[in-house]
Amino acid sequence: MMKISWAKDGFAARLAELRRRVTRPVGFAGLAACAAFLLTGCSVASTVPSTAAVAPGAGSVPGRLPIDQAALQAAVETAADQMMVPGALVLVRTPQGTYRAVVGTTELGAQTPPAGDTHFRIASNTKTMTAALIVLLAQDGKLKFSDPVSKYVPGVPNGEHITLADLLKMRSGLYGYTGAPEMAAAMDADLAKVWTPQEVLDIAFKRPPNFAPNTDYEYSNTNYALLGLVAEKVGGRPLAEQFTDRLYAPLGLRQTSLPAATDDTLPQPFSRGYMYGGTAYALVDDPYPADMQAAIRAGTLKPIDYTNQNPSYATAAGGAISTADDLAKWIDGLVSGKVLNADFQQQWRDSLQAEDPATPDGQQYGYGISYQRFAPNAAMYYHGGELPGFNSFMGHDVDNDVTVVIWTNLTVSPEGKTTAQALLPIVLDEIYGLDLVPAPTPTR
């Protein structure tokens, strides 16, 4: 649920899977470099590089800037069609210009193409906002990253040993409530159900922790449900109000909101969101069985409209609504230092920690953000989101001042590909070309 799969499985492995499973049209470059771009000989510097943009042409990353707009559109159209995506939007901002690829419709049975101001559920991209608010509260001197969560929320297993930093970096060991079978069953029975944070935490706390605090990494929505409660207690106001006043308004994000627990609507204009089958196919990444895949392809199984699911089960972990235009402003502003002061911006960058100690040069996760260097002069801070009906990605390449936002209104394809994430290597191919250092396809 509400995640980018790479946040659990590793960016390199996920791209390798996409290389195997996404077919590019004849005449367009293949995906070899995109699949392998994280497996180059390039090492990740011990200190995360400055977010200052490299002037056009100053970096050594081979690429296609300026982007071929027609090639980008054709590549995205072909892939979206193969995945049976009703509608998708790709936004790429570069120093050479802004590019968009628009595919399909925001509603089945209508002809309403997606646009930069189309609202959609951004799912786990919300975590970047929850984390930023926690960092701002630390900047205010109202909390410390080393504080135990038990200082703010009672009843947390190992709570006296789990720090706020552990929650932010997905290192608490707490069971993720979205993996519980009863969670999917309850949602399938009543998509309009209003959830409280305590209800989802109760589901998590019925299970023992998966490991001791700060001994391992595991992506868990429970961490961010707790951080939402911490932010409300320390900030003294509802999370939505703090988001608006401290994050959205300063950056001019007029199309972004965290809805009330009882609100299952989206602001106009918005896209409807679809998925085949029950919520478990998003919450726990259950694969579609072969007969279900065949029925989807044959058109005998129709997608379920999840647009008006009640997102209160997500809230601080994935409940926000936004647009492609606003998400581009958000990830650029967050990475470039427009949200935090210089000291805490550096602490935000320094929070990054390898998800797998065996691959210290691989994917890192910090305070609500993933990071990967994929060439000597190209690195990306990014996050993604997945919940029933929508899939999305946002990232900013700090070295080349490139921002990428992708969203789709189908969570997973018939073959089980998370759709926006499956489009990412195609988009990166159009931006950077095939001259990234190639490497053998890794195994998962």
C-alpha positions as CSV (number, residue, x, y, z in Angstrom):
1,M,0.0,0.0,0.0
2,M,0.9,3.7,-0.2
3,K,4.4,3.1,-1.2
4,I,6.8,3.0,-4.0
5,S,7.9,-0.6,-4.3
6,W,11.5,0.3,-4.4
7,A,11.2,1.7,-0.9
8,K,10.8,-1.9,0.2
9,D,12.6,-4.0,-2.5
10,G,15.5,-1.7,-3.6
11,F,15.5,0.7,-6.5
12,A,18.0,-1.3,-8.6
13,A,16.1,-4.6,-8.3
14,R,12.8,-2.9,-9.1
15,L,14.2,-1.3,-12.2
16,A,15.7,-4.6,-13.3
17,E,12.3,-6.2,-12.9
18,L,10.8,-3.4,-15.0
19,R,13.4,-4.0,-17.7
20,R,12.3,-7.6,-17.9
21,R,8.6,-6.8,-18.0
22,V,8.1,-3.6,-19.9
23,T,8.4,-3.8,-23.7
24,R,9.4,-0.6,-25.5
25,P,8.1,0.1,-29.0
26,V,10.3,-0.6,-32.0
27,G,12.3,2.5,-32.9
28,F,12.6,3.7,-29.4
29,A,15.7,3.0,-27.2
30,G,15.5,0.0,-24.9
31,L,15.5,-0.1,-21.2
32,A,18.9,-1.6,-20.5
33,A,20.5,1.5,-19.1
34,C,17.4,2.4,-17.0
35,A,17.4,-1.1,-15.5
36,A,21.1,-1.0,-14.8
37,F,21.7,2.7,-14.0
38,L,21.9,1.9,-10.2
39,L,24.4,-0.9,-10.7
40,T,27.2,1.2,-12.3
41,G,30.6,1.5,-10.8
42,C,29.6,4.9,-9.4
43,S,29.8,5.0,-5.7
44,V,27.6,7.1,-3.4
45,A,29.6,9.8,-1.7
46,S,29.8,9.5,2.1
47,T,28.3,13.0,2.2
48,V,25.2,13.6,0.2
49,P,26.0,16.2,-2.5
50,S,24.8,19.7,-2.6
51,T,21.3,20.3,-4.1
52,A,22.6,23.1,-6.3
53,A,21.8,22.6,-9.9
54,V,24.5,21.9,-12.4
55,A,24.3,24.3,-15.3
56,P,23.1,22.8,-18.6
57,G,26.0,21.0,-20.2
58,A,28.2,21.2,-17.0
59,G,27.5,17.7,-15.9
60,S,28.9,14.5,-17.4
61,V,25.6,12.7,-17.6
62,P,24.9,11.8,-21.2
63,G,21.3,12.4,-22.1
64,R,18.8,13.8,-24.5
65,L,18.2,17.2,-23.0
66,P,16.4,18.9,-24.4
67,I,13.9,16.1,-24.5
68,D,12.2,15.0,-27.7
69,Q,8.6,15.7,-26.8
70,A,7.1,13.5,-29.5
71,A,9.3,10.5,-28.5
72,L,8.3,11.0,-24.8
73,Q,4.6,11.1,-25.7
74,A,4.8,8.0,-27.9
75,A,6.8,6.0,-25.4
76,V,4.4,6.7,-22.6
77,E,1.4,6.1,-24.8
78,T,2.7,2.7,-25.8
79,A,3.5,1.6,-22.3
80,A,0.3,2.8,-20.8
81,D,-1.7,1.0,-23.5
82,Q,0.1,-2.2,-22.8
83,M,-0.7,-1.9,-19.1
84,M,-4.3,-1.0,-19.8
85,V,-4.0,2.3,-17.9
86,P,-7.1,4.5,-18.4
87,G,-5.2,7.7,-17.8
88,A,-1.7,8.9,-17.0
89,L,0.3,12.1,-16.8
90,V,4.1,12.6,-17.0
91,L,5.6,15.9,-16.1
92,V,9.3,16.6,-16.6
93,R,10.8,19.9,-15.7
94,T,14.4,20.7,-16.8
95,P,16.5,23.8,-17.3
96,Q,15.8,23.4,-21.0
97,G,12.1,23.4,-20.6
98,T,9.0,21.6,-19.3
99,Y,7.6,18.5,-21.0
100,R,4.4,16.6,-20.5
101,A,3.0,13.3,-21.8
102,V,-0.7,13.0,-21.4
103,V,-2.5,9.7,-22.0
104,G,-6.1,8.6,-22.0
105,T,-8.9,9.9,-19.7
106,T,-9.5,10.6,-16.1
107,E,-12.8,8.7,-16.2
108,L,-13.8,5.5,-18.0
109,G,-16.5,6.2,-20.5
110,A,-15.5,9.8,-20.9
111,Q,-12.9,11.7,-22.9
112,T,-11.3,13.9,-20.3
113,P,-7.5,13.9,-20.6
114,P,-5.4,14.4,-17.5
115,A,-3.9,17.8,-16.9
116,G,-1.4,19.4,-14.6
117,D,-4.2,20.6,-12.3
118,T,-6.0,17.3,-12.1
119,H,-6.3,16.2,-8.5
120,F,-5.5,12.6,-7.5
121,R,-4.7,10.7,-4.3
122,I,-0.9,10.9,-3.8
123,A,-0.7,8.1,-1.3
124,S,2.8,7.7,0.3
125,N,4.1,10.8,-1.2
126,T,2.4,12.2,1.9
127,K,5.2,10.8,4.0
128,T,7.6,13.4,2.7
129,M,5.2,16.0,4.1
130,T,4.8,14.4,7.5
131,A,8.5,14.0,7.8
132,A,9.1,17.6,6.8
133,L,6.7,18.8,9.4
134,I,8.5,16.7,12.1
135,V,11.8,18.3,11.0
136,L,10.2,21.8,11.2
137,L,9.0,21.0,14.7
138,A,12.6,20.0,15.6
139,Q,13.8,23.2,14.0
140,D,11.4,25.0,16.3
141,G,13.0,23.3,19.3
142,K,9.8,21.5,20.2
143,L,11.1,18.0,19.8
144,K,14.4,16.0,19.2
145,F,15.0,13.3,16.7
146,S,16.4,11.3,19.5
147,D,13.2,11.5,21.6
148,P,11.6,8.1,22.2
149,V,8.1,7.8,20.7
150,S,6.8,6.8,24.2
151,K,7.3,10.5,25.2
152,Y,4.4,11.4,22.9
153,V,2.3,8.3,22.3
154,P,1.6,5.7,25.0
155,G,1.3,1.9,24.4
156,V,3.8,1.5,21.5
157,P,5.7,-1.8,21.7
158,N,9.3,-1.0,22.4
159,G,8.2,2.6,22.5
160,E,10.8,3.6,25.1
161,H,13.6,2.4,22.7
162,I,12.1,3.6,19.4
163,T,13.2,7.1,18.5
164,L,11.5,9.6,16.2
165,A,14.5,9.1,13.9
166,D,13.8,5.4,13.8
167,L,10.2,6.1,12.8
168,L,11.3,8.6,10.1
169,K,13.8,6.2,8.6
170,M,11.6,3.1,8.7
171,R,13.8,1.4,11.3
172,S,11.4,0.9,14.2
173,G,10.7,-2.8,13.6
174,L,7.0,-2.2,14.1
175,Y,4.6,-4.4,12.1
176,G,3.0,-2.5,9.2
177,Y,-0.8,-2.4,9.7
178,T,-1.5,-2.4,6.0
179,G,-0.2,-6.0,5.8
180,A,-2.8,-7.3,8.2
181,P,-5.5,-9.5,6.5
182,E,-8.2,-7.9,8.6
183,M,-7.3,-4.5,7.2
184,A,-8.1,-5.5,3.7
185,A,-11.2,-7.3,4.8
186,A,-12.5,-4.3,6.6
187,M,-11.9,-2.0,3.6
188,D,-13.5,-4.4,1.2
189,A,-16.5,-4.6,3.4
190,D,-16.9,-0.8,3.7
191,L,-14.7,1.6,1.7
192,A,-16.5,4.5,3.4
193,K,-15.4,3.5,6.9
194,V,-13.9,6.3,8.9
195,W,-10.7,5.2,10.6
196,T,-8.9,6.7,13.5
197,P,-5.1,6.6,13.9
198,Q,-5.5,4.5,17.0
199,E,-7.6,1.9,15.2
200,V,-4.9,1.3,12.6
201,L,-2.2,1.3,15.3
202,D,-4.2,-1.3,17.3
203,I,-4.0,-3.6,14.3
204,A,-0.3,-3.2,14.2
205,F,0.3,-3.5,17.9
206,K,-1.5,-6.9,18.1
207,R,1.6,-8.3,16.3
208,P,5.0,-8.4,17.9
209,P,7.7,-6.2,16.4
210,N,9.6,-7.7,13.5
211,F,13.0,-6.7,14.8
212,A,14.6,-4.6,17.5
213,P,14.7,-0.8,17.0
214,N,17.4,0.5,14.6
215,T,18.7,-2.9,13.8
216,D,17.2,-3.2,10.3
217,Y,15.1,-1.4,7.7
218,E,11.5,-2.3,6.8
219,Y,9.0,0.0,5.1
220,S,6.0,0.3,7.5
221,N,3.0,2.7,7.4
222,T,2.7,2.2,11.1
223,N,5.8,4.5,11.5
224,Y,4.1,7.4,9.9
225,A,0.7,6.9,11.6
226,L,2.7,7.4,14.8
227,L,4.5,10.5,13.4
228,G,1.2,12.1,12.6
229,L,0.1,11.8,16.2
230,V,3.4,13.2,17.4
231,A,3.1,16.2,15.1
232,E,-0.4,16.9,16.3
233,K,0.6,16.7,19.9
234,V,3.7,18.8,19.6
235,G,2.3,21.2,17.1
236,G,-0.9,21.6,19.0
237,R,-3.1,21.6,15.9
238,P,-4.6,19.1,13.5
239,L,-2.2,17.7,11.0
240,A,-4.1,19.2,8.0
241,E,-3.8,22.8,9.5
242,Q,-0.1,22.4,10.0
243,F,0.4,21.0,6.5
244,T,-1.4,24.0,5.0
245,D,0.2,26.7,7.1
246,R,3.8,25.4,7.2
247,L,4.2,23.5,3.9
248,Y,1.5,24.2,1.3
249,A,1.0,28.0,1.7
250,P,4.8,29.0,1.8
251,L,5.4,27.1,-1.5
252,G,2.1,28.2,-3.1
253,L,0.7,24.7,-3.2
254,R,-2.9,25.8,-3.7
255,Q,-4.1,22.4,-5.1
256,T,-2.8,20.2,-2.3
257,S,-4.7,19.2,0.8
258,L,-5.1,16.6,3.6
259,P,-8.8,15.9,3.7
260,A,-10.7,15.5,7.0
261,A,-11.3,12.0,8.2
262,T,-14.9,12.1,7.1
263,D,-14.2,13.5,3.6
264,D,-13.9,10.9,0.8
265,T,-14.2,13.5,-2.1
266,L,-11.6,15.1,-4.3
267,P,-11.6,18.7,-5.4
268,Q,-12.5,19.5,-9.0
269,P,-11.0,18.7,-11.5
270,F,-10.1,15.2,-10.4
271,S,-9.3,11.8,-11.8
272,R,-11.2,8.7,-10.8
273,G,-9.1,5.9,-9.6
274,Y,-9.4,2.2,-10.6
275,M,-8.0,-1.2,-9.7
276,Y,-8.9,-4.8,-10.5
277,G,-10.0,-6.8,-7.5
278,G,-10.0,-6.2,-3.8
279,T,-7.8,-3.9,-1.8
280,A,-5.2,-6.5,-0.9
281,Y,-3.8,-6.2,-4.4
282,A,-2.6,-2.7,-3.3
283,L,-2.2,-3.1,0.5
284,V,0.0,-6.2,0.5
285,D,1.0,-6.5,-3.2
286,D,-0.8,-9.7,-3.8
287,P,-0.2,-10.8,-7.4
288,Y,-3.2,-11.4,-9.7
289,P,-3.7,-15.2,-10.4
290,A,-3.4,-16.3,-14.0
291,D,-7.2,-16.7,-14.5
292,M,-7.8,-13.2,-13.2
293,Q,-5.1,-11.8,-15.6
294,A,-6.8,-13.5,-18.5
295,A,-10.2,-12.2,-17.5
296,I,-8.8,-8.6,-17.3
297,R,-7.2,-8.9,-20.7
298,A,-10.4,-10.4,-22.2
299,G,-12.5,-7.6,-20.8
300,T,-14.8,-9.9,-18.8
301,L,-13.5,-8.6,-15.5
302,K,-14.0,-4.8,-15.0
303,P,-12.0,-2.6,-12.7
304,I,-13.4,-1.4,-9.5
305,D,-13.8,2.4,-9.0
306,Y,-11.9,3.3,-5.8
307,T,-12.1,7.0,-6.2
308,N,-14.2,7.7,-3.1
309,Q,-12.6,5.3,-0.7
310,N,-12.2,7.0,2.6
311,P,-8.5,7.8,3.0
312,S,-8.6,8.1,6.8
313,Y,-6.8,4.7,7.1
314,A,-3.8,6.5,5.5
315,T,-3.7,10.1,6.7
316,A,-0.1,10.9,7.8
317,A,1.1,7.9,5.9
318,G,-0.7,8.5,2.7
319,G,-3.9,10.5,2.8
320,A,-3.1,13.7,0.9
321,I,-4.5,14.9,-2.4
322,S,-2.5,17.0,-5.0
323,T,-1.8,17.6,-8.6
324,A,1.2,17.0,-10.9
325,D,2.0,20.7,-11.0
326,D,1.9,21.0,-7.2
327,L,3.9,17.8,-6.6
328,A,6.6,19.2,-8.9
329,K,6.8,22.4,-6.8
330,W,6.8,20.3,-3.6
331,I,9.6,17.9,-4.4
332,D,11.7,20.7,-5.9
333,G,11.1,23.0,-2.9
334,L,11.8,20.2,-0.4
335,V,15.0,19.1,-2.0
336,S,16.3,22.6,-2.9
337,G,16.0,24.0,0.7
338,K,12.8,26.1,0.5
339,V,11.1,24.3,3.4
340,L,13.8,23.9,6.0
341,N,16.6,26.2,7.2
342,A,20.1,25.5,6.2
343,D,21.0,23.6,9.4
344,F,18.0,21.3,9.3
345,Q,18.2,20.9,5.6
346,Q,21.6,19.4,6.1
347,Q,20.3,17.2,8.9
348,W,17.5,16.0,6.5
349,R,20.2,15.1,3.9
350,D,22.5,13.5,6.5
351,S,19.6,11.3,7.7
352,L,20.0,9.0,4.7
353,Q,21.0,5.5,5.5
354,A,21.5,2.4,3.3
355,E,18.5,0.2,3.4
356,D,20.7,-2.9,3.0
357,P,24.0,-2.7,4.8
358,A,25.5,-5.2,2.3
359,T,25.0,-2.6,-0.4
360,P,26.1,0.7,1.1
361,D,26.2,2.3,-2.3
362,G,22.6,1.3,-3.0
363,Q,19.3,2.8,-2.2
364,Q,19.1,5.0,0.9
365,Y,16.1,6.1,3.0
366,G,16.2,9.0,5.4
367,Y,13.6,11.3,6.9
368,G,10.7,10.5,4.6
369,I,12.8,10.4,1.4
370,S,14.6,7.9,-0.7
371,Y,17.9,8.7,-2.5
372,Q,20.0,7.1,-5.2
373,R,23.0,8.2,-7.1
374,F,22.9,6.6,-10.6
375,A,25.7,8.3,-12.4
376,P,28.7,10.5,-11.4
377,N,26.6,13.6,-12.0
378,A,23.1,12.4,-11.5
379,A,21.3,11.6,-8.2
380,M,17.7,11.6,-7.3
381,Y,15.7,12.3,-4.2
382,Y,12.3,10.6,-4.6
383,H,9.2,9.0,-3.2
384,G,6.2,7.3,-4.6
385,G,2.7,6.3,-3.7
386,E,0.3,3.5,-4.1
387,L,-3.2,2.9,-2.9
388,P,-6.3,1.4,-4.4
389,G,-7.0,3.4,-7.6
390,F,-3.8,5.4,-8.0
391,N,-0.1,5.0,-8.4
392,S,2.5,7.9,-8.5
393,F,6.1,8.9,-8.4
394,M,7.9,12.2,-7.8
395,G,11.7,12.8,-7.8
396,H,14.2,15.5,-8.2
397,D,17.7,15.1,-9.8
398,V,19.8,17.4,-7.8
399,D,22.8,17.6,-10.1
400,N,20.9,18.5,-13.3
401,D,17.8,20.3,-11.8
402,V,15.4,17.8,-13.4
403,T,12.1,17.1,-11.7
404,V,9.9,14.1,-12.6
405,V,6.2,13.5,-11.6
406,I,4.2,10.6,-12.9
407,W,0.7,9.5,-11.9
408,T,-1.8,7.0,-13.2
409,N,-5.3,6.1,-12.3
410,L,-4.8,2.4,-12.4
411,T,-2.9,0.9,-9.4
412,V,-1.5,-2.2,-11.0
413,S,-1.5,-3.6,-14.5
414,P,-3.0,-7.1,-15.3
415,E,0.6,-8.5,-14.9
416,G,1.0,-6.8,-11.6
417,K,3.2,-3.9,-12.5
418,T,2.7,-0.8,-10.4
419,T,1.9,1.4,-13.3
420,A,3.5,4.8,-12.6
421,Q,6.6,3.1,-11.4
422,A,6.7,1.0,-14.5
423,L,6.6,4.2,-16.6
424,L,9.6,5.6,-14.7
425,P,12.4,3.8,-16.5
426,I,10.8,4.7,-19.8
427,V,10.7,8.4,-18.8
428,L,14.3,8.3,-17.5
429,D,15.4,6.7,-20.8
430,E,13.9,9.7,-22.7
431,I,15.6,12.1,-20.4
432,Y,19.1,10.5,-20.1
433,G,19.4,8.3,-23.1
434,L,21.2,5.0,-23.2
435,D,24.7,6.2,-22.4
436,L,24.5,5.5,-18.7
437,V,27.0,2.9,-17.8
438,P,25.4,-0.5,-18.7
439,A,25.6,-3.5,-16.4
440,P,24.2,-7.0,-16.3
441,T,20.6,-7.5,-15.3
442,P,20.6,-8.2,-11.6
443,T,18.6,-11.0,-10.0
444,R,16.1,-10.3,-7.3
